[in-house]
Amino acid sequence: MSTSSDANGPPFVVVDGDPGSRIVIHVPHASTIVPGRVRQRIELSDEELAQELVLMTDAATDRIAREASDLSEMRPWLFINQRSRLVVDPERFPDPVDEVMAAPDIGMGAVYERTAHGGELREDDAAHRDELITAFFDPYAGALTDFVEGRLEADGQVTIVDLHSYPAAELPYERHVHADAPRPACCIGTDERHTPPELADAVQAVFRGLGETMVNQPFAGTYVPLRFYGTDLRVRSVMVELRRDTYQESPTDVARVAGMLARLCDVLDAGRPSTPGGRD
Ligand SMILES: [Zn+2]
């Protein structure tokens, strides 16, 4: 569990990549940090909250991204969320009207009201929801959008690799959207406009070594900041969802998966000029 000093740390970190790299690895769900004032409004005991964090946190995806960055020929840029998705989920639409996961029986819009098992996580309180959106969601979305904009200005194209993981066994909340869908070792989420086929193919080729790969099963779609969504196709994006049992058994497995992600970066940045300040 997080300590109070963690909760005082920055809400997200950017790890600089090689100026020649077009890749941004986004890690939205790796943190277990829930600041005290947010914790107070969560209707779970400490033990229940710890359990919920185990189920919902994309454990070690930040480590995988950092290790991949060390292993790749040209360092990708990293944007890592340092707050739990139980604070706000940066990948959901902030307005519940737009967000299918915000439906009352699921209760997982940008501010979750229900647990993975459908229990109460927070009271239905619009004022508190707005407060969390203002304090956490908006600054995060703004910073990530500006960061992508900056990379676009620098290089003319950005490829977001949206890195997640998911449990081997289906959680009850998932049943509302994709009951009994297959659960491959690697699920590749795509968007019809922002994911060119060769991008999904590259992910598939690299992660085939992990086991079965599938596109948009069980989870569909990938993250694109709203400012660019549907309009600026220089922003390419693909979601990589790793089934957790493929890397959670031992540290060696994390290194193996990180090696695959590094290879993906190498393939996607192949032929890019290495610039001063980058490694070689
Ligand atoms: Zn995730």
Boltz pocket constraint, residues with backbone or C-beta under 6 A from the ligand:
constraints:
  - pocket:
      binder: B
      contacts: [[A, 29], [A, 56], [A, 58], [A, 163], [A, 164], [A, 165]]
      max_distance: 6.0
